Amino acid sequence: MESSDKVVETVMVGNYVEMERERSSKAEDIKSRVSKLFWHGGSAYDAWFSCASNQVAQVLLTLPYSFSQLGMASGIAFQLFYGLMGSWTAYLISILYVEYRTRKEREKVDFRNHVIQWFEVLDGLLGKHWRNVGLAFNCTFLLFGSVIQLIACASNIYYINNNLDKRTWTYIFGACCATTVFIPSFHNYRIWSFLGLLMTTYTAWYLTIASLLHGQVENVKHSGPTKMVLYFTGATNILYTFGGHAVTVEVMHAMWKPQKFKAIYLWATVYVLTLTLPSASAVYWAFGDLLLNHSNAFSLLPRSPFRDMAVILMLIHQFITFGFACTPLYFVWEKAIGMHECKSMCKRAAARLPVVVPIWFLAIIFPFFGPINSTVGSLLVSFTVYIIPALAHMFTFRSPAARENAVEQPGKYFGRWVGAYVINIFVVVWILIVGFGFGGWASMTNFIHQIDTFGLFTKCYQCRPQPPPPTHLPGAAAPLPPPPANHSHALPPRLHRT
C-alpha cells in the first residue's frame, strides 16, 4: 500500500514540477517577476486566502439579521456546527478530486490546458448521471451566488449615495462586474484574494467595534426565536455562509500541489469564525429585533467615515467574490462552445460575456438582499456542497477494492472508513431534513412574502420613503389634508412599496 501511495505522489507532484520547469525556463525580467508575485498564485497560502476570502463576503452583513431570527445562542451554535460540516464536505471534495486526477494521470491524460471541474470529477468517478446532477446544482448555485453579489453591491452603495435607487445601482455594478471575464483562472486571483480578506476583516471588526460603541438602542428587545419560519430561515442563511466551497475543485486545480489542500478549508473556516461570531453577536446585542426589518447591518449604524470605508471595501470585495462565483461558469460555457483551450484571452473574454446577462437580469427581478441567501442555501447549497459530495464519497469507495486502493485513506481521527461513512450518513440525513426540508419550507415562505410585499422588479428594496417636496409657498395657506385612506392593509413605513 505504501509503495502505491509513493507512485501516486510521484505522478501528482511530477506533473507540477514539469509545469514549474517550463515556467522558470523563460527569461525572468522585472516585469515577469512582478507579474508572478501579484498574478500567478498556486501555493497552499494562495488557496487559504482564496477559501477564507470567498467564504465570507456580503453574508457578513446578513448574519446579524439571522441572529435576530435565531436568537444569540442558536446563532452561535449553528455557525460552529455548519462551519465544521462545511469543512468536512470540502475535505471530501478534495479527496475525490485527487482520486480522479490520479486515475486520469495514470492514463497519461494531460490537464495543463484544461481546468478540472466538479462535474468532471463526478463523471470520471461515478458516470454521466452523477455528472448531470452535479452540473445542474453547481451551475445554478454559482449563478445565484453571482446574483447575490450584485444585489449586495446595490444594497451597500445606497448607504453612501441614495441619489440613485438600488435598481439603477444594480445596472451600474452589473457592467462593472462584467469585467471579470478578463481574469483567466483562479491562478490569477492571488492579490485579489489577499486584499479581499483584508477588506472583510476590516468590515467585521468595524461592525463589532461600532456596535459596542453605539450601545444598545432604547428599549432594545432580543425576542428571537419567535417563529418557526424565521428560525429555519436564519439557520439556512448560516448554511449558505459555510457552503462557499462550490469552487473547491477549481481552487485545487490552481494549486501547484493539490494534495496539500486537505486541511486548508478547515483553517480558513477557523479564521472566518473569528470574524463572523464577534460581528454578528455585537450588532444583534446593540439593535436586537430591529434587525428583523433590516437585513443589511449597515442600515442601522450611523454614517461615519469608518462606515463609508467599510461600504467601499465591501463593494470591492463583492466584485472579487462575483469573479470567484462566476469563473467556474465561464469555464463551463467555454467548454460548451469549444473555446476553453483557446490561447487568445480576448476571444475567451468575448465568449464569456453572455454568462453575465442572466445574472444581471435575475438581480433586477429578485433584489431581496438577505432572504435570497436563505433560499439559495436551502434549495441549492444543501445539495451542491453537502449532500452530493457525501453521497459521491460513499458511492465511489463502496467496494472493498476501491477502499483498499484509495489514494487518500480516512484518518484514524475520523474512525477510518467506518467513521467516514457514519459522518457522511449523518450529513446527508441532517441536511436533507433540516437544511432542505425545514429550511426550504421556511426560506420559500419568507421569499414569497417578500415578493407579495414588494413585488418583482422592485425599484428600491427596504428603502425608507423619501419625504415629499413642499407643495405651497411660505405664507400661503396650507393645502387641505387628503381624505383618510383605508389602512387595513397598509404596510409598515419601513416596508413601503417603491
TORVEX-571892 format. One record per atom (N, C-alpha, C, O, CB): x, y, z. Coordinates in steps of 0.2 Angstrom, whole numbers, plus 5000, padded with zeros to 4 digits. Last residue first. Glycine has a CB too. Example, Ala and Ser with C-alpha at 12.3 -4.5 7.8 and 13.67 -1.06 7.14 Angstrom:
BEGIN
506449895035/506849955036/506450005039/506750065040/507049975029/506649725039/506249785039/506649845039/507149835042/505749785045/
//
This chain:
BEGIN
479052534984/479352584980/479352564972/479552604968/480052604982/478152504998/478252484992/478552544988/478452604990/477652464988/478752505015/478352535010/478552515003/479152515002/478352615011/479352465026/479252415021/478752445016/478452405012/478952355024/479352565036/480052535033/479952495027/480352485023/480352505038/478052585039/478352635035/479052605032/479252625026/478552695039/477052435035/477452475040/477852525036/478052515030/477852435045/475652445024/476252415026/476652465031/476452525031/476752405020/473852425025/474452465024/475052435027/475052395031/474352535027/472652375025/473152335023/473752365022/474252345018/472952305016/471852475031/471852405034/472352355031/472552305035/471152375032/471852605029/472452575030/472452505033/472852485036/472752625036/471052705018/470952645021/471652605022/471952585018/470452595017/471352875021/471452815017/471252755021/471352755027/472152815013/470553035022/470852975026/470852915021/470352905018/470452965032/470953155010/470453115013/470853055017/471253035014/469953095009/472353275013/472053225009/471553185013/471553175019/472553175006/472153435019/472453375020/472053325016/471453335014/472453345027/472353585009/471953545013/472253475014/472553445009/471153535011/473853685010/473353645006/472953595011/473153575017/473653605001/474053835019/474253765018/473653725014/473053735016/474453725025/474253985012/473853945016/474053875014/474153855008/473053955014/475854065012/475254045009/474853995013/475153965017/475354015002/477054065018/476554125020/475854105017/475354135019/476754185017/477953985006/477954015013/477454075013/477454115009/478654035015/476953894994/477453944995/477453965003/476853955006/477354004991/476853714993/476553784994/477053824996/477553814999/475953784998/477353584994/476853594989/476553664989/476153684985/476353544989/478953514996/478453564999/478053584993/478253584987/478753625001/479153334993/479353404992/478853454994/478253434994/479553424985/479153205005/478853234999/479053304999/479153345004/478053235000/480553105009/480053155011/479753185005/480153205001/480353205017/480652935003/480853005003/480353055006/479753045004/481153024996/480552785013/480252835008/480552905009/480652925015/479452835010/481952685014/481552725018/481152775013/481552795008/481852765023/482052525006/482252595006/481752635010/481152625010/482352624999/481852385003/481952415010/482252485011/482552495015/482352365014/482252404986/482152364992/482352384998/482852405000/482452294990/481752494974/482252504980/482052464986/481652494990/482252584981/481052434964/481552484962/482052494968/482552514966/481152554961/480652264960/480552324965/481152374964/481752354963/480552304972/480552154952/480752214949/480752274954/480652334951/480452224942/479052094961/479652084957/479852154954/479452194953/479552034952/478552154978/478452144970/479052134967/479652154969/478052204967/478452174991/478752224987/478652214980/478752264976/479552224989/477552074996/477652145000/477952194995/477652254994/478052135006/477751964988/477051994989/477052064992/476652104991/476651944994/479051944989/478851964983/478151994984/477952044980/478751894979/479151915003/479551975000/479251994994/479152054992/480251965000/478451795004/478251855007/478551925005/478251975004/478351855015/479351714997/478651734993/478351794997/478051834994/478151674994/480351715006/480451735000/479851754996/479751814993/480851684995/479651645017/479951715018/480051745011/479851805010/480551715022/479451525011/478851565014/479051635014/478751675013/478651535020/480751485008/480251495002/479651535005/479451585001/480051434999/481251465021/481551515016/481051535010/481051595008/482251495014/480451365026/480451425029/480751485024/480451535024/480951425035/480651255017/479951275018/480051355021/479651395019/479651235023/482051245017/481751255011/481051285012/480851335009/481751195007/482251205031/482551265028/482151295022/482051345021/483251255027/481551085032/481351145036/481551205033/481251255033/481451135043/482351025020/481651015022/481351075025/480951115022/481550955026/483751065019/483251065013/482551065015/482151105012/483451005008/484151065033/484351115028/483851125022/483551175021/484951095025/483450955039/483451025042/483551075037/483251125037/483951025048/483450845030/482850855034/482850935036/482350965035/482850815040/484650855023/484050835019/483450855023/482950885020/484050765017/485650875033/485450925028/484850915024/484550965023/486050935023/485450755040/485350815043/485250875038/484750905039/485950835047/485750655030/485150655034/484950725037/484450745036/485150595039/487150695026/486550685021/485850695025/485450725023/486650615018/487850685039/487750745035/487150745030/486850795029/488450765031/487650555042/487350605047/487350665043/486750705043/487850615053/488350495032/487650475033/487350535037/486750555035/487550405036/489650545035/489350555028/488550545029/488150585026/489650515023/489950485047/489950555047/489550575040/489150625040/490650595047/489950345043/489450375048/489350445048/488850475048/489750355056/491050345034/490350335032/489850355037/489250385035/490250255031/492050385043/491950425037/491250415035/490850455033/492450415032/492050265052/491950335054/491750385049/491250425050/492550365058/492450165043/491850165046/491650235049/491050255048/491850115052/493750215038/493150205034/492450205037/492050235035/493250145029/494350305053/494450265046/493850265042/493450315042/494750195048/494050395063/493750325063/493850285057/493450235056/493050325065/494550515062/493850505059/493650435060/493050425058/493850525052/495850495066/495450535070/494750535068/494250545072/495750605069/496450415056/496150375062/495750425066/495350395070/496750355066/495850475040/496250475045/495950435051/495350425052/496450545047/495550385024/495250425030/495750425036/495950365038/494550405032/496750385012/496350345017/496150395022/496450445024/496850295020/496850434995/496850465002/496450415006/495850405005/496550535002/496850334985/497450374986/497450404993/498050404996/497450434980/496250174987/496150244988/496750284989/497150254992/495650254993/496250034987/496750064983/496650144983/496850174978/496550044976/495350004997/496049974998/496450014993/497050034996/496049904996/494150054992/494450074998/495150054999/495550095002/493950055004/494049974980/494150044979/494350074986/494750124986/493450074978/493849844986/494449864981/494549934981/495149954981/494349824975/492649854993/493249844996/493849864992/494349894995/493349774999/491549994986/491849924986/492449914990/492849964991/491949904978/491350124988/490850074991/491150004991/490949964995/490150074988/491950244985/492350194989/491850144992/492050114997/492750234994/490850314978/491550304975/491950244978/492250204975/491950364975/489850324987/489750284981/490450264978/490550214975/489250314977/490450414997/490150344999/490150294993/490350244993/489550345003/490650524989/491250494993/491050424994/491450374994/491450534999/489350554985/489850534980/490450504983/490750454980/490150604976/488750594997/488550534993/489050514988/489150454988/487850544990/489550705000/489450655005/489250585001/489550535002/489050675011/489250794988/489950764990/489950704995/490350664994/490350824993/487850804989/488150774984/488850744985/489050694984/488150814978/487650875002/487350805001/487750774995/487950714996/486550814999/488550995001/488450955007/488250885005/488550835006/487950985012/488551074990/489151064993/489051025000/489551015004/489451134995/487251054983/487851064979/488551044984/488951014981/487951134977/486251034993/486450984988/487150994985/487450944985/485950974983/486251165000/486151095003/486351034999/486650995002/485451095005/486351254990/486951244994/486851174997/487351134997/487051294999/484951254985/485551244981/486151224985/486451164983/485651304977/483951274995/483751234989/484351214985/484351164982/483351274985/484551345006/484151285007/484051245001/484151185001/483451305010/485351455000/485651405005/485251335005/485551285005/485651435011/484351524993/484951484989/485251434993/485451384991/485451534986/483651565004/483351524999/483851484995/483751424993/482851564994/484551645011/484251585014/483951535009/484051475009/483751605019/484751745001/485351705004/485051635007/485351585005/485751745009/483551815000/483851764994/484351724996/484451664994/484051814988/483451885012/483051825011/483251785005/483251725005/482351845009/484651975008/484551935014/484151875013/484351825014/484251985019/483952074996/484552065000/484452035007/484052065011/484952125001/483052054984/482952044991/483552024995/483651964996/482351984992/482852074970/483352114974/483252104981/483452154985/483252194972/482451994957/482451974964/482952014968/483451984970/482551894965/482752064945/482052034946/481952024954/481452044957/481951964943/484052104945/483552154945/482852124946/482452164949/483552184937/484651984946/484752034951/484252084951/484152114956/485452054951/484251934933/484051904939/484151944945/483651944950/484351834941/485052014925/484352014924/484051984931/483552014933/484151964918/486451974928/486152044928/485452044929/485152084933/486452084922/486351844924/486551864931/486251934933/485951944938/487251854933/486151844911/485651814915/485751834922/485251844926/485551744914/487451914907/486751944906/486251914910/485851954913/486651924898/488651834909/488451894914/487751914913/487451944918/488951954913/488751754899/488651724905/488351774910/487951764915/489251684908/489151824887/488451804888/488251774895/487651774897/488251754883/490551844890/490051894891/489351874892/488951894896/490151944886/491451744885/491151734892/490551784893/490151774897/491751744897/491851784873/491451724873/491151714880/490551684880/491851664871/492751884876/492151904872/491651844873/491051854873/492351914865/493751814883/493351864887/492651874883/492151884886/493751924888/494251734872/493851704878/493451754882/492951734884/494351664882/494751834865/494251794862/493851764867/493251754867/494551744857/495751884874/495251924872/494651894869/494051904870/495551974866/496651774876/496151794881/495651844879/495051844882/496551824887/496951644865/496851724865/496351734871/495751714871/496551744858/497051514865/497551544868/497451624869/497751654873/498151534863/495751394870/495951454865/496451494869/496451504875/495351504864/495151304877/495851294876/496151344871/496651344869/496051224874/493751334877/494151334883/494851334882/495251354887/493951274887/492851344867/493351404867/493851394873/494251434875/492951464868/491751264865/492351244862/492851294862/493351304858/492251224855/490551284871/490651314865/491251304861/491451334856/490451394865/490751214883/490151204879/490251234872/489951194868/489551234883/491951274888/491951204886/491351194882/491451154877/491951164892/491451404891/491951394886/491951324884/492051314878/492651414890/490451374901/490251394895/490751394889/490651374884/490051474896/491351324911/490851284909/490551304902/490551264897/490251274913/492051444914/492451384911/491951334908/492051304903/492751344917/491151534918/491451544912/491751484909/491751474903/492051604913/490851464930/490351464925/490651484918/490451464913/489751524927/492051484937/491851424935/491251414930/491251374926/491651384941/491851634938/492351604934/492251534933/492351514927/493051604938/490851674947/490751674940/491251634936/491051604931/490651744937/491351674960/490751634959/490651624951/490451574949/490151664962/492451764958/492551694961/491951644959/492051594957/492651694969/491851874954/492351844950/492451774952/492451724948/492951874949/491151904966/490751894959/491251854954/491051814951/490551964956/492251934974/491851874975/491351854969/491251794968/491451884981/492652054969/493151994969/492751934969/492851884966/493652004974/491552134971/491752124964/492252064964/492152024959/492152184962/491552124985/490952094981/491152084974/490952034971/490352134982/492652204988/492652134989/492152094985/492252044983/492652124997/492152334984/492752304980/492752224981/492852184977/493452334982/491152344994/490952344986/491552314982/491452274978/490852414984/491852335005/491452285004/491252284996/491152224993/490852285008/492552465004/492952395004/492552335003/492752294999/493252385011/491452545005/491852544999/492252484999/492352454993/492352604999/490952515018/490552505012/490952505006/490852455002/490052565012/492052555026/491852485026/491452465020/491452415017/491452465033/492052695023/492652655021/492452575021/492652545016/493252665026/490852725029/490952735022/491552695020/491452665014/491052815021/491152695043/490652655039/490752665032/490652615028/489952685042/492152795045/492352725046/491852685042/491952635039/492352705053/491452915043/492052895038/492252825039/492352795034/492652945039/489752875046/490352905048/490952885043/490752845038/490552875055/488052855050/488552865045/489152895048/489152945052/488252905039/487552725062/487652795060/488152805055/488652775055/487652845065/486852565058/487452605060/487452675058/487352685052/488052565059/485852515050/485752535057/486252575060/486152605065/485552475061/486352475038/485752515038/485652545045/485252595046/485152485035/487352375039/487552445038/486952495039/487052555041/487852455031/486652255039/486952285046/487152355045/487052395050/487452245048/485252215031/485952245030/486152275036/485852335038/486052285023/483952195034/484452135033/485152155032/485552115032/484152095027/482952245045/483552275042/484052225040/484452205045/483852335046/481952195052/481752235046/482352265043/482252315038/481252285048/482652135062/482152095058/481952125052/481752095047/481552075062/483352225069/483752195063/483252145059/483352135053/484252145065/482652255080/482652305074/482952275068/482752285062/483052365076/482952165090/482352155085/482352195079/481952185074/481752145089/484552225092/484052175094/483552165088/483752155082/483652195100/485652315093/485052335089/484452285090/483852295089/485152345082/486752255101/486552335100/485852345098/485552395100/487152365096/486752125098/486752145105/486452225105/486052245110/487352135109/486952115084/486252095087/486252125094/485652135096/486252015087/488252165084/487652205081/487052185083/486552225085/487752195073/488952065091/488952135093/488352175090/488052215094/489552165092/488651945084/488451955091/488452025093/487952045097/488951915095/489251975071/488551965072/488351975079/487751995080/488451895069/490652005076/490252055072/489552045073/489152085075/490452055065/491051875082/491051945086/490651995082/490252035086/491751975086/490851785071/490551775078/490551845082/489951865084/490851725082/491551825060/490851815060/490551815067/489951845068/490551755056/492951815063/492651875060/491851875061/491551925063/492751885053/493251695067/493451755071/493151815069/493251865072/494251755071/492751625057/492351625063/492551675068/492151705071/492451555067/493851635048/493151665046/492751675053/492451725054/492851625041/494751545054/494851625054/494251655052/494151715055/495451635048/494151425052/494351445059/494451525059/494151555063/494951415061/494051415038/493451425042/493551445049/493251495052/493051355043/495451405035/495051455033/494451475037/494251525038/494951455025/495651275041/495951335044/495651405041/495651445045/496651335042/494751205032/494651205039/494951265043/494651295047/494851135043/495451215020/494751245021/494551255028/494251295031/494251205017/496651145022/496651225021/495951255022/495951305025/496851235014/496751015023/496551045029/496551125028/496351165033/497051035035/497050975009/496550945014/496350985020/495750985021/496950875016/497951025000/497351065001/496951035007/496551075010/496851064995/499050954995/499150995001/498451035004/498451065009/499651045000/498750904983/498650864988/498750894995/498550865000/499150804988/499051004973/498351004976/498250954982/497850974986/497950984970/500251104971/500251034974/499551024977/499551044983/500851024979/499951214964/500551184962/500551114964/500751064961/501151214963/498151254961/498751244966/499351204962/499151164958/498551204972/497151254953/497551314953/498251304957/498651344956/497251374954/496451154958/496751144951/497251194950/497751194947/496251144946/495851204969/496351154970/496751144963/497351134964/496051084972/494951294964/495451324968/496051264969/496651284968/495251334975/494151204957/494451254953/495051284957/495551294954/493951304951/493651134969/493951094963/494351144959/494951134958/493551054959/492951234976/493451194979/493951164973/494551174973/493251144984/491851304974/492351314969/492951284971/493551294969/492551394968/490951284984/490751254977/491351264972/491251234967/490151294975/491151324997/491651284994/491451244987/491651194985/491851224998/490251395004/490651434999/491151384995/491551414992/490951495002/489451375015/489451325009/489751355003/489551344997/488651315007/489351455026/489851405026/489851355020/490051295021/489851365033/488151525022/488851555024/489451515023/489951525020/488851585031/487151435021/487451465015/488151495016/488551495012/486951525012/486951415034/487151355030/487451385024/487951355021/486551315028/486551535038/487151515040/487451455036/488051445035/487151505048/485251535031/485751585029/486451565032/486951585028/485551655032/484651435038/484951415031/485351475028/485751465024/484251405027/484351495050/484851445050/485151425043/485651405042/484551375053/483451595046/484151615049/484651555049/485151565047/484051635056/482451505043/482651555038/483351575040/483851575036/482251615037/482151445055/482451405050/482751445044/483151425040/481951355047/481551555062/482151515064/482451485059/483151485059/481851475070/480551605054/481151645055/481751605057/482251615055/480951705059/479651495056/479851515049/480451555049/480951545046/479251555046/479451485069/479751435066/480051455059/480651435057/479351375066/479651635079/479351595074/479751545071/480351555070/478951645069/480651685088/479951685090/479451645085/478951625087/479751765089/482151665096/481751645091/481051655093/480851635098/481951575088/482151845099/482151785094/482451725098/482751735103/482751795089/482051955106/481551905107/481651845103/481251795104/480851945105/482752075113/483052015109/482551955110/482751915114/483752005113/482552245112/482252185113/482652125109/482852145104/481552185111/482852405119/483052355114/482752285117/482752275123/483852345114/482552535124/482052485124/482252425119/481752395116/481352505122/483752615113/483252625119/482752565118/482452555113/482952695118/485152515108/484652565107/484152565113/484052515117/484252545100/486752495116/486052465114/485552525113/485552575117/485852425120/488152565108/487752545113/487152515111/486952525105/487752595118/489152615100/488552645099/488052625105/487652665107/488152615093/490252535103/490252605105/489652635104/489452685108/490752635100/489752405098/489952415105/489952485107/489752505113/490552375107/489652445084/489052425088/489152425095/488752455099/488852355086/491052475081/490552525080/489852505084/489552555087/490352535073/491652345083/491852405087/491252455087/491052485092/492452435085/490952265073/490952245081/491152305085/490752315090/491552195082/491052325061/490452315064/490452295071/489952325075/490152255060/492552335061/492152395061/491452385064/491252415068/492052425054/492752195060/492952225066/492652295066/492552325072/493652235066/492252175047/491952135053/492152175059/491752175064/492252065053/492952265039/492252275039/491952235046/491552265049/491952245033/494252205040/494152275042/493352285043/493152315049/494352325037/494052085034/494252085041/494152155044/493952165050/495052075042/493652115021/493152085026/493452085033/492952095038/493052005024/494952165017/494352205017/493752175022/493452215025/494052215010/495852065018/495952125022/495352165023/495152195028/496552165019/495251975009/495251955016/495352015020/495152015026/495751905017/495552054997/494852034999/494852015006/494352035010/494551984995/496952044996/496652114998/495852095000/495652135005/496652154992/497051904993/497451944999/497052005001/496952015007/498151954997/496351894981/496151854987/496451884994/496151894999/496351784987/497051984973/496351994975/496151964981/495851984985/495951984969/498351924972/498251984975/497552004977/497452034982/498552044971/497851794965/498251804971/498251864975/498051864981/499051794969/497051754954/496751794960/497151804966/496951824971/496151754962/497551674945/497651754944/497251794949/497251854948/497451774937/497251544946/497951564947/498051644948/498451664951/498351544941/495951544942/496051554949/496751564951/496951594956/495751504953/495951634926/495851574930/495951594938/496151654939/496251514928/495951764919/495951694915/495751634920/495251604918/496651684913/494851894918/495351864923/495351784921/494851754921/495051864930/493951954910/494651964908/495151924913/495751924911/494852034907/492751944916/492851904910/493551904908/493851854905/492451924904/492652054925/492951984927/493051934922/493451894923/492551954933/491852154920/492552154918/492952094920/493552084919/492852214921/490552144925/490652104919/491452104917/491652064913/490252134913/490552224936/490752154937/490852114931/491152064931/490252124941/490152344929/490752344932/491052264933/491552254931/490752374939/488852304925/489352324920/490052324923/490452294919/489152394917/488252294938/488252234933/488752244928/489152204926/487552224930/488352414943/488852364945/488852304941/489352264941/488652354953/487352484936/487952504935/488452454937/488952444934/488052564940/486152404939/486352414932/487152434931/487452404928/485952464928/486152434953/486252364950/486452364943/486952324941/485652324951/485852564953/486552544955/486652474953/487252454952/486552544963/484552554949/485052584945/485752574947/486152564942/484952664945/484052484960/483952454954/484452484949/484852454945/483252464951/484152584971/484552514971/484552484964/485052454962/484352474976/484252754965/483952694968/484352634967/484852634963/483252684965/485352884968/485052834964/484752784967/484952764973/485652814959/485552954980/485352994974/485052944969/484552964965/485853044972/486252894990/485552874989/485152914984/484552914983/485152874995/487752844994/487452884989/486752864988/486652814984/487852884983/487952755005/488352815004/488052864999/488152925000/489052785001/486952665004/487052695011/487552745011/487652785015/487252645016/487052614992/486452654993/486552695000/486252745001/485852614993/488052524992/488252584989/487652634991/487752694991/488352584982/487352404997/487852435001/487952514998/488052555002/488552405000/486452364987/486152374993/486752414997/486552465001/486052314997/487252344976/486752394975/486552414982/486452474984/486152374971/488052234981/488352294979/487852354979/488052404981/488652284971/487052134983/487352164989/487752234987/487752274991/487952114991/486652104970/486152134974/486552174980/486352224982/485652084977/487952044966/487652114963/487152144967/487152204968/487352094956/487951934974/488451984975/488252054971/488452104974/489151964971/486851864970/486851894977/487351944977/487251994981/486951834982/487251824957/486651874958/486751904965/486551964965/486051834957/488251734961/488451794957/487851844958/488051904959/488651774950/487451634966/487951664971/488151734967/488351774971/488451614971/486651604955/486351644960/486851674965/486651724968/485851604964/487751534949/487351584945/487051634951/487051694950/486851554941/488051434958/488551484956/488251544953/488451604954/489151464952/486851354958/487151394964/487551444962/487551504965/487451334969/486851314944/486351354947/486551394953/486351454954/485751314948/488051244944/487951294940/487451344942/487551404942/487851274932/487751134953/488351184954/488251244950/488451304953/488951144952/486651074949/486651104955/487151154956/487051214958/486651054961/487051034936/486451074936/486451104943/486351164943/485851024936/488250954939/488251014934/487651054935/487751114936/488350994927/487650844946/488150894949/488250954945/488351014948/488850864950/486850784937/486550814943/487050864946/486850924948/486450754948/487850754927/487250794925/486950824931/486750884931/486750754921/488650664934/488950724931/488350774930/488450834931/489350704925/487850564938/488050604943/488350664940/488250724943/488650564947/487650514924/487050534928/487250584934/486950634935/486650474931/488950474920/488650534917/488050564921/487950624921/488450524910/490050424934/489650414927/489250484926/489250524929/489250364928/491050424944/490350394945/489950384939/489350354939/489950424950/492250474940/492250434946/491550394946/491550334948/492350464952/492050564930/492550514929/492550464935/492750404933/493250554930/490950644934/490850604928/491450544928/491250494926/490950644922/491450704945/490950654946/490850614940/490650554941/490250694947/492450784939/492650734944/492050684945/492250624945/492850774951/491650864931/492050814928/492350764933/492450704931/492650854924/490950934941/490550894937/490950844933/490750784932/490150934932/492051014946/491750964950/491350914946/491350854947/491351004955/493451024933/492851054937/492550994941/492650934939/492451094933/495051064928/494651014930/494051054934/494251094938/494950964934/495551154914/495451164921/494851114923/494351104920/495151234923/496951124903/496251114905/496051124912/496451094916/496051044902/498251124900/497751174896/497051164898/496651184894/497951164889/498651024908/498951084908/498651144905/498651194906/499651084906/498250894909/497750944911/498051014911/497751054914/497550924918/498450744901/498750804902/498250854903/497850874899/499250824896/498450574904/497950624902/498350694905/498550694911/497250624905/498950444907/499350494903/498950554901/499050584895/499650464898/498350374917/498150354910/498450404905/498350414899/497350364909/498750434928/499050364926/498850344919/499250304916/498750314931/497950544927/498650554925/499050484924/499550484921/498950594931/496750484931/496750514924/497550514922/497750504917/496450574923/496950454944/496750404940/496950424932/497150384928/496050384941/497250584949/497750524949/497650474944/498050454941/497850494956/496050644948/496650664944/497150614944/497450604939/496850734947/495250574957/495050574950/495650594946/495850564940/494550624948/495850594969/495750524967/495650524959/495950484955/495150494970/495850724970/496450694970/496350624967/496850604963/496850694977/494450744971/494750774966/495450744965/495650724959/494950854967/494050674983/493850654976/494250684970/494350644965/493050664976/494750754992/494950684991/494650654985/495050624981/494650644997/494050874991/494750874989/494950804988/495450784984/495150904995/492750834995/492850854988/493550854986/493750834981/492550934987/493050815009/492850755004/492950774997/493150734993/492050745005/493350945013/493850885013/493750825009/494150805005/493950865021/492150995012/492651025007/493250975007/493550965002/492951095010/491450925021/491250915014/491750945010/491850915004/490550935013/492150975033/492150905031/491950895024/492350855021/491650875036/491851115032/492551095032/492551015030/493050995026/492951105038/490451105034/490751135028/491451115027/491651095021/490651205028/490451065048/490151025042/490351045036/490551005031/489351025043/491051175054/491351105055/491051065049/491451025046/491251075061/490051275051/490751285050/491151215049/491551205045/491151325055/488951225057/488951225050/489651235047/489851215042/488451275047/489351235071/489151175068/489151175060/489451125058/488351165070/489551375072/490151325074/489951255070/490351225068/490151315081/488351435068/488951445065/489551395066/489851375061/489251515067/487451375077/487451355070/488051375066/488251335062/486751385067/487851435089/487951365089/487951345081/488251295079/487351325093/487551575087/488251555088/488351475087/488851455084/488551565095/486151565085/486651595080/487351565081/487651555076/486551665080/485751515098/485651465092/486151495086/486451455082/484951465089/486051625106/486351555107/486351515101/486851485099/485951525113/485351735100/486051735101/486351665102/486851645098/486251775107/484051705088/484251715095/485051705095/485351675091/483951665099/483651695075/483851635078/483851645086/483751595090/484451605076/483351825070/482851765069/483051705073/482551675075/482951745061/484551895073/483851915076/483351865075/482851865078/483651985073/485451815066/485451815074/484751835077/484551815081/486051855077/485151865053/485051795055/485051785063/484651745065/485551745052/485651995055/484951985053/484751915055/484151895057/484751995045/486951965056/486651995062/485851985061/485451975066/486752065063/487251915043/487251875049/486951905055/486551865059/487951855051/487352005033/486651975034/486651935040/486151915043/486451945028/488652045032/488152095033/487452075035/487052105038/488152145028/489251925028/489451955034/488952015036/488852015042/490151995033/488851905015/488451875020/488651895027/488351895032/488551795020/489751965007/489152005009/488751975014/488452005018/488752015003/490851855012/490851915008/490251955011/490251975017/490751905001/491751715016/491351765019/491351835015/491951865015/491451775027/492451635007/491951605011/491451655014/490851645015/492251565017/493351705000/492751684996/492251665001/491651674999/492951634991/494451715009/494151775006/493451765003/493051805004/494651805001/494651585012/494451625018/494151695015/493651715017/495051645022/495051534999/494551505003/494251555008/493651565009/494751435006/496151614996/495551614991/494951584995/494451614995/495751564986/497051595006/496751665005/496151665001/495651695002/497251715002/497351465004/497051485010/496651555009/496151565012/497551485016/497951464991/497251434992/496951454998/496351454998/497451354992/499051534994/498551564990/497951534990/497351564990/498851564982/499651445003/499451505006/498951545001/498451575003/500051555007/499951344994/499451324999/499251395002/498651395004/499751285004/500151424977/500451394984/499851374988/499251394987/500951444987/499851494967/499751424966/499951384972/499951324973/500051394960/499751644956/499751604963/499551534962/499351514957/499151634967/500151774947/500251694947/500251664953/500851654956/500851674942/500151904952/499651874947/499651804947/499051774946/499851904940/501151954960/500451984961/499951944957/499351944959/500452054959/502351884956/502151904963/501451924964/501151894969/502651964965/502251884942/502251824946/502051834953/501751794956/502951784946/502452014939/501851984937/501751914941/501151904943/501851964929/503652034944/503152074947/502452034945/502052034950/503152144944/504351954935/504451944942/503851974946/503551944950/505051964945/504152014923/503851944924/503851924931/503451894934/504251894920/504752134924/504052134923/503752064925/503252064927/503952144916/506152104926/505752134931/504952124930/504652114935/505952204932/506351934919/506552004919/506052034925/505652004928/506352044912/506851794916/506551824922/506751894922/507151914926/506751784928/506451694902/506851754905/506451784910/505951804910/507051804899/505951534906/505851594902/506251644906/506451644912/505151614902/506051424914/506451424908/506451494905/506951504901/506351364904/505051424923/505651454925/506151464920/506651494920/505951414931/503951354916/503851424918/504551464920/504651514918/503451434924/504451234915/504351264909/504351344911/504551384907/503651244906/504551204929/505151204925/505051244918/505551284916/505451134923/503251194932/503651254935/504351254931/504551314930/503851234942/502751084925/502451154924/502951204926/503051254923/501851154927/503550984931/503651004924/503351074923/503651104919/503250944920/502950994944/503751004943/503851024936/504251074934/504150954946/501750944941/501851014943/502551034943/502651094941/501551024950/501950814939/501650854934/501750924935/501850964930/500850834934/502550764951/502950774945/502650814939/502950854936/503050704942/501550764960/502050814960/502450824954/502550874952/502550794966/500750654955/500450714956/500950774956/500950824953/500150714963/501750544953/501350564947/501050634949/501150684944/500750524946/502150534966/502650554961/502250574955/502450624951/503050494959/501050494973/501350564974/501750584969/501850644967/501650564981/500850364967/500350414966/500650484967/500550534963/499750404971/502050304972/501950314965/501450364963/501550404959/501750244962/501750304986/502350344983/502250354976/502450404973/502950304985/500650224986/500550294988/501150334985/501050394983/500550304996/501250104983/500750134978/500650204980/500550244975/500050094978/501950084994/502350094988/501850124983/502050164979/502550034985/501050065004/501450125004/501750134998/501850194996/502050115010/500449945000/500050005000/500450065000/500350114997/499550005006/
//
